[in-house]
Amino acid sequence: MIPYVEDRRNIAVVRWAETLADTERYSLMFALERGIEATFQLEDSELTSEQLPDDDEQGRFLLVEAAEGGAGVLRRLHSEDDALARVATEALGIMHVDPDTGQDEPDACVWGCYRCLLTYGNQSHHEQIDRRQATSTLMRLARSRTVPDPTGEGDDPQEPGDPGGPEHPGAPTPPERQLTGRAAELVELLALRGLHRPTRADVQVEGVTVDLAFDNAHAVVLFEDGHSRDVTPWCSVDGTWCAWVPPTPWRRR
Ligand SMILES: [Zn+2]
């Protein structure tokens, strides 16, 4: 007979967009853990973190709410658009960094101390902790907003009972999951800037096949793809604005 127990815990898997050195990924992981604990008033024992294997060295790590059921703070990291920014701001303060200037406070330690990132629990990683390696990324996060991934990549299947669905009930469901290439890039950019996203994709409007349609704004977007279409740049046809996008890539800020 093999006895076993089952439980359910809230977890979050975090992965950075860039490759990171060892000290950077450990420092950022412990800084975010401390920042989450401070922001949401958790005890150190209520949240744990550990590095996960990552073939691309992008510092994938796991956050686990220790108590079964948990306080639900990890969900807030992605459901509230400023939660991660508040966590990063707290983490900077804990690491003796002024979140407004990025400068060290006068009583700052050098690479880490028991007031900031070192704990008895992470003793085996003290050599990989250097708070200075985490500062610039946390400064960027402190000025960030969290938006849903418009491509839908990495979405978990919804749990039964999860309310899910569009953030604004009644709003049209954007067709973003089918988008690829420049249309997907544009929609991602709109989401990042907090702008309106299209309501339909690859549809006929006034007899013309358009790539994206913004029904509420009576606007459409066409990407030049070598096929000739009977549309001129920034025209208005029967009250519908048409943006004709040439194949020049736009730059992100
Ligand atoms: Zn310190």
Boltz pocket constraint, residues with backbone or C-beta under 6 A from the ligand:
constraints:
  - pocket:
      binder: B
      contacts: [[A, 94], [A, 95], [A, 96], [A, 108], [A, 109], [A, 110], [A, 111], [A, 112], [A, 113], [A, 114], [A, 115], [A, 116], [A, 117]]
      max_distance: 6.0
